[in-house]
Amino acid sequence: MARLVFITGASSGIGQALALRFHEAGYDLALVARRADRMAQWAAHHGVREDRFRIYTADVALVDSIVAAGNNCMEQQGIPDVVIASAGISVGIDSARRQDIDVLARVFAVNNVGLAATFHPFIGAMAQRGSGALVGIASVNGIRGMPGHGAYCASKAAVIGYCESLRVELRASGVKVVTISPGYVDTPLTQSNRYSMPFLISATAFAQQAFIAIEAGVSYRVIPWQMGVVAKLLRVLPNRVFDRMFANRPRKRLVDQP
């Protein structure tokens, strides 16, 4: 019987690349997307047989919606071996603007509450079975706060902290919690960035390295490794040096900017 992976954010970028990599490894797919037709077209394009995948339409920002998708997956396909909370949004904010506080709330709803709600339906079932992996997609931007990028940086720092807490909670259950922190990956999410992106890798290359880390059950991995070195250096950089280095860094686009 094939193993099963449940992936949110599967309609583009990192999530889609992970779906293809797990399919190539022989996994059945449970794919979460807001547009089922787009996912079905992707599956047909890559030759994924209809009996090897199912699509669950859900909005990760709505707790009941994503929880229902998880419960439907278990009813229709069984308890996944791997659950990947890949759905995420990234947009610049200016906290001096009232409308950007709503943007921040939306980022947290998807990147944090949505991640926890994605894991929620599976925790008890996986723990009872005594196996499984819950994978949170964080970011190296969760290490330090970049100017104009407060919502995304804060949300990804929260992903790292949340997954670490959950990992310790589930330590005796047999369920692994894996945190993957991508550096710069060439996806629609990053293609509009207005700043340099060192060590940029393709989504396919990222998915291959993430697949290896997930299969190995590592607790935390930065991909690519070069950004792991950068992240460690940033973590220990004194605030006065960090502030001077990044004060004039180009900002992430605001939601209403072209």
C-alpha positions as CSV (number, residue, x, y, z in Angstrom):
1,M,0.0,0.0,0.0
2,A,1.4,3.4,-1.0
3,R,2.2,6.0,1.6
4,L,0.2,9.2,1.7
5,V,1.2,12.8,1.9
6,F,-1.2,15.7,2.6
7,I,0.0,19.1,1.3
8,T,-1.5,22.5,1.6
9,G,-0.5,25.3,-0.8
10,A,-0.2,22.6,-3.5
11,S,-1.4,24.7,-6.4
12,S,1.9,26.6,-6.9
13,G,5.4,27.2,-5.8
14,I,7.0,25.1,-3.1
15,G,3.9,23.1,-2.4
16,Q,3.5,22.0,-6.0
17,A,7.1,21.1,-6.3
18,L,6.9,19.0,-3.1
19,A,3.7,17.3,-4.4
20,L,5.6,16.2,-7.6
21,R,8.6,15.0,-5.6
22,F,6.5,12.9,-3.3
23,H,4.6,11.5,-6.2
24,E,7.8,10.5,-7.9
25,A,8.8,8.7,-4.7
26,G,5.6,6.6,-4.9
27,Y,3.4,8.5,-2.5
28,D,-0.3,8.9,-3.0
29,L,-1.3,12.6,-2.8
30,A,-3.9,14.5,-0.8
31,L,-3.7,18.0,-2.3
32,V,-5.3,21.1,-0.7
33,A,-6.1,24.0,-2.9
34,R,-8.8,26.7,-3.4
35,R,-9.1,25.9,-7.1
36,A,-9.7,22.2,-7.7
37,D,-9.7,22.6,-11.5
38,R,-6.2,24.0,-11.5
39,M,-4.9,21.1,-9.4
40,A,-6.6,18.6,-11.7
41,Q,-4.9,20.2,-14.7
42,W,-1.6,20.0,-12.9
43,A,-2.0,16.3,-12.1
44,A,-3.0,15.5,-15.7
45,H,0.0,17.4,-17.0
46,H,2.4,15.3,-14.9
47,G,0.7,12.0,-15.5
48,V,-0.6,11.5,-12.0
49,R,-3.2,8.7,-12.2
50,E,-6.6,9.5,-10.9
51,D,-6.4,6.8,-8.3
52,R,-3.2,8.2,-6.9
53,F,-4.5,11.6,-5.8
54,R,-7.5,13.5,-4.4
55,I,-8.1,17.2,-4.2
56,Y,-9.6,18.9,-1.2
57,T,-10.9,22.4,-1.7
58,A,-10.3,24.6,1.3
59,D,-9.2,28.0,2.4
60,V,-6.3,27.6,4.9
61,A,-7.2,31.0,6.5
62,L,-10.6,29.5,7.6
63,V,-10.1,27.1,10.5
64,D,-13.2,25.0,9.9
65,S,-12.4,24.8,6.2
66,I,-9.0,23.3,6.5
67,V,-9.9,21.1,9.4
68,A,-12.8,19.7,7.3
69,A,-10.3,19.0,4.5
70,G,-8.1,17.1,6.9
71,N,-11.0,15.0,8.2
72,N,-12.2,14.3,4.7
73,C,-8.8,13.1,3.8
74,M,-8.7,10.6,6.6
75,E,-12.2,9.4,5.7
76,Q,-11.4,9.0,2.0
77,Q,-7.7,8.1,1.9
78,G,-6.7,7.2,5.4
79,I,-4.3,8.8,7.9
80,P,-1.4,10.4,6.0
81,D,2.2,9.5,6.7
82,V,3.4,13.0,6.1
83,V,1.4,16.3,6.5
84,I,3.1,19.4,5.0
85,A,1.7,22.8,5.9
86,S,3.1,24.7,2.9
87,A,0.4,27.3,2.3
88,G,1.7,30.8,3.0
89,I,1.5,34.4,1.8
90,S,4.1,37.1,1.8
91,V,3.5,40.8,1.4
92,G,5.0,44.0,2.7
93,I,3.4,46.1,5.4
94,D,3.6,49.6,6.8
95,S,2.2,49.6,10.3
96,A,1.6,53.4,10.0
97,R,-1.2,52.5,7.5
98,R,-4.4,51.3,9.1
99,Q,-5.2,49.0,6.2
100,D,-1.9,47.1,6.6
101,I,-2.9,46.0,10.1
102,D,-5.6,44.0,8.3
103,V,-3.0,42.7,6.0
104,L,-0.9,41.5,8.9
105,A,-3.9,39.7,10.4
106,R,-4.5,37.9,7.1
107,V,-0.8,36.9,6.9
108,F,-1.0,35.4,10.5
109,A,-4.4,33.7,9.6
110,V,-2.8,31.8,6.8
111,N,0.8,31.4,7.9
112,N,0.2,30.6,11.6
113,V,-3.4,29.8,12.5
114,G,-3.7,27.9,9.2
115,L,-0.6,25.9,9.9
116,A,-1.8,24.8,13.3
117,A,-5.3,24.0,11.9
118,T,-3.7,22.0,9.1
119,F,-1.9,19.8,11.7
120,H,-4.9,19.6,14.1
121,P,-7.0,16.8,12.6
122,F,-4.1,14.5,12.3
123,I,-2.3,14.8,15.6
124,G,-4.5,12.4,17.6
125,A,-4.7,9.8,14.8
126,M,-1.0,9.8,14.1
127,A,-0.2,9.6,17.8
128,Q,-2.5,6.7,18.3
129,R,-0.8,5.0,15.3
130,G,2.6,5.9,16.7
131,S,4.1,7.3,13.5
132,G,3.9,10.2,11.1
133,A,5.5,13.5,10.3
134,L,4.1,17.0,10.6
135,V,6.1,19.4,8.4
136,G,6.0,23.2,8.9
137,I,7.4,25.4,6.1
138,A,9.1,28.4,7.9
139,S,11.7,30.7,6.4
140,V,15.1,32.1,7.0
141,N,13.2,35.4,7.3
142,G,12.0,34.1,10.6
143,I,15.5,34.6,12.0
144,R,15.6,38.4,11.9
145,G,13.1,41.1,11.2
146,M,13.6,42.8,7.8
147,P,12.3,46.4,7.3
148,G,9.0,46.5,5.5
149,H,8.6,42.8,6.0
150,G,7.3,42.7,9.5
151,A,4.2,40.5,8.9
152,Y,6.1,37.8,7.1
153,C,9.1,37.8,9.3
154,A,7.0,37.6,12.5
155,S,4.8,34.9,11.0
156,K,7.7,32.7,10.1
157,A,9.4,33.3,13.4
158,A,6.2,32.1,15.0
159,V,6.2,29.0,12.7
160,I,9.6,28.1,14.0
161,G,8.6,28.5,17.6
162,Y,5.3,26.7,17.2
163,C,6.8,23.7,15.5
164,E,9.5,23.5,18.2
165,S,6.9,23.5,20.9
166,L,4.8,20.8,19.1
167,R,7.9,18.7,18.5
168,V,8.7,18.5,22.2
169,E,5.0,17.8,23.0
170,L,4.9,14.9,20.6
171,R,8.3,13.5,21.3
172,A,7.1,10.4,23.1
173,S,4.3,9.7,20.6
174,G,6.3,8.6,17.6
175,V,5.1,11.6,15.6
176,K,8.0,13.7,14.2
177,V,7.7,17.4,13.7
178,V,10.0,18.8,11.0
179,T,10.7,22.5,10.4
180,I,12.0,23.4,7.0
181,S,13.3,27.0,6.6
182,P,13.7,27.8,2.9
183,G,16.1,30.5,1.8
184,Y,15.3,32.1,-1.5
185,V,13.4,29.8,-3.8
186,D,12.3,30.8,-7.4
187,T,8.5,30.8,-7.1
188,P,5.7,33.2,-7.9
189,L,6.0,34.4,-4.3
190,T,9.6,35.6,-4.7
191,Q,9.6,36.7,-8.4
192,S,8.3,40.2,-7.5
193,N,11.0,40.8,-4.8
194,R,12.8,44.1,-5.3
195,Y,16.0,43.1,-3.6
196,S,18.9,40.6,-4.2
197,M,18.2,37.0,-3.4
198,P,21.5,35.2,-2.6
199,F,21.8,31.5,-3.2
200,L,18.5,31.4,-5.1
201,I,17.5,27.9,-6.0
202,S,14.7,26.4,-8.1
203,A,11.6,25.0,-6.5
204,T,12.6,21.5,-7.9
205,A,16.0,21.7,-6.2
206,F,14.3,22.8,-2.9
207,A,11.8,20.0,-3.1
208,Q,14.5,17.4,-3.5
209,Q,16.5,18.6,-0.5
210,A,13.3,19.0,1.6
211,F,12.2,15.5,0.7
212,I,15.5,14.0,2.0
213,A,15.2,16.0,5.2
214,I,11.6,14.9,5.8
215,E,12.3,11.3,5.0
216,A,15.2,11.4,7.5
217,G,13.0,13.0,10.1
218,V,15.3,15.9,10.9
219,S,14.0,18.4,13.4
220,Y,15.1,21.5,11.6
221,R,16.7,22.2,8.2
222,V,17.6,25.4,6.3
223,I,17.6,24.9,2.5
224,P,19.9,25.6,0.8
225,W,22.7,25.0,3.3
226,Q,24.5,28.2,2.4
227,M,21.5,30.2,3.7
228,G,21.8,28.2,6.9
229,V,25.3,29.7,7.4
230,V,23.9,33.1,6.6
231,A,21.1,32.6,9.1
232,K,23.5,31.6,11.9
233,L,25.6,34.7,11.2
234,L,22.5,37.0,11.3
235,R,21.4,35.4,14.6
236,V,24.5,36.5,16.4
237,L,25.0,39.9,14.6
238,P,24.8,42.7,17.2
239,N,21.6,44.9,16.7
240,R,23.6,48.0,16.0
241,V,25.4,46.3,13.1
242,F,22.3,44.6,11.8
243,D,20.3,47.9,11.9
244,R,23.0,49.7,9.9
245,M,23.4,47.0,7.3
246,F,19.7,46.6,6.6
247,A,18.2,50.0,7.2
248,N,18.3,50.9,3.5
249,R,17.3,47.5,2.1
250,P,14.6,47.7,-0.5
251,R,11.2,46.9,1.0
252,K,8.7,44.2,0.1
253,R,5.8,45.6,-2.1
254,L,2.7,46.7,-0.2
255,V,-0.5,44.9,-1.1
256,D,-1.8,47.9,-3.1
257,Q,1.5,48.6,-4.9
258,P,2.0,47.5,-8.6
